Amino acid sequence: MAAIEPSAPDIRKRRRIAMRSAAIAVTASVAALGLVSAPTVQAQSAGSGTVDPESVDPSVAPGSLFGAPSLSLAGLTQIGAPIPLTAVLGSLGAVGSADFARPGSTGTMSGKPLAVRDDAITASTVLSVEPMFPNSTNEADRRAEVWTVTSESMQRKVRVEVYRAPAGVDAPNMYFLDGVGSETPSGWSGGMGWGDPQIRERKVNVIAPTGAPSSMWSDWEKDDPTLGPNKWETFLVEELPPLLKAGLEDRSEPLAHNGSWGVLGVSMGAASALHLANRYDMFGGAAGVSGAYTTTDDLGYQYARLTVSARGGEVTNMWGPRNSDSWIEHDTVADPSGLEGKAVYLSAATGRVGSSELGRFGSNTMILLDGHILEKGSYESTRALQGALATVPGVDLKTNYMPTGIHNWPIFVTEMLPGTDHVLSGLKPPVSNFRTTTGAVGDRSEGSTGSSSSSNSLASSGSTGSTGSTGSAGSTGSLGSSGN
């Protein structure tokens, strides 16, 4: 029997309920932050029940929300006051359903699966390689490609953005793992990374997979009714590397690669980047920007729970019940021994609101609170991982702690270049190659795409262009997104 689509009034009713629940959670957050005096609030949302009991433990993190005394709420905060961080995360998680998207995000409002298995897909293959900016005259833009591949483990198509190194070298490869939205195009495609002229000239191939919102870039135990099949760890480690090496069958353009791998992630992607480098020898370095690296303590559990629920997923479909072997396996702070001898870059801000945040977000309380809470947790978790790495021999660790900044792209983007450079310091250096091939646009070193012109002068596959972007390309107002 066919599923009955909800009517427009039903959808509006669900959203009103979710928004009322969100307001309760924000009130609880404000109260927890010491901004108002209020009785204990039990946040509740449609279909999600009450706040997780695990969220009520007292928090860890000292600090204040507003670093700018001009804000009207600043007078109600006490600098250095303790914040019940896990309780606040639990409140936000309780309304982090598909009916309540995080600020600036699109969410998953339809109730339909984000992706479904296609039984016809039985192998991992490259279906197409297309220029990302087909008519651009910028040489660097001609090195940006959209690869459409299939994943055997997920039985679905995946869009992968490939940003080739400058011509003439076999370069290391480096994954970029996006945050909770895992937008298409990726956060890397605009001003977030590829828009930086310095990064464009780094001798590194950047690979940015897309379409993995709220997945933790992980292998899930079960397909999720909302998020679909997620076997991203298998895809990144086993399926995609051979495809990049082989290229498309009818084109002699595999990735010019020296065999060395690194990984950089922001927010949700940061936790995954450190997990991958910790678990697999193929990665010689990793960078985590504003991540949460524990999964077994209250803070780490609430982060994972909130990340998954932010797009309507069920966290037990990911790693099973809390404290199962899968949860323990993903706790990098508990056992970071796999990072021995590797280059590691970690950064986070305190969560305090500075002039940059005020200039960009003004008095948008929801964004400021959401960003403050998440970045404060990232700061504490990053400090914890730094401490744990002190016991691991040979780690080349570099850290950067910013005195102000909330969990959002304005601070993420500042860490792209230093994070990339430090990871590259732990990888094999690029080597010159003198192989040339003749293509439709003339002679070029292998590793250069030689993409020819077609329709849109600045973008294809939804991208808006490579420079001047202030958020994920093709997405309006993405700087209002938490990016977790």
Buried (B, 14 or more C-beta within 10 A) or exposed (E): EEEEEEEEEEBEEBBEBBBBBBEBBBBBBBBBBBBEEEEEBEBBBBEBEEBBEBBEBEBBBEBBBBBEEEBEBBEBBEEEEBBBBBBBBBBBBBBBBBBBBBBBBBBBBEBEBBBEEEEEBEEBBBEEBBBBBBBBEBEBBBBBBBBBBBBBBBBBBBBBBBBBBBBBBBBBBBBBBBBBBBBBBBBBBBBBBBBBEEBBEBBBBBBBBBBBBBBBBBBBBEBBBBBBBBBBBBBBBBBBBEBBEEBBEEEEBBBBBBEBBBBBBBBBBBBBBBBBBBBBEBBBBBBBBBBBBBBBBBBBBBBBBBBBBBBBBBBBBBBBEBEEEBBEBBBBBBBBEBBEEBBBBBBBBBBBBBEBBBEBBEEBBBBBBBBBBBBBBBBBBBBBBBEBBEEBEEBBBBBBBBEBBBBBBBBBBBBBBBBBBBBBBBBBEBEEBEEEBEBEEEEBBBBBBBBEEEEBEBBBBBBBBBBEBBBBBBBEEBBBBBBB
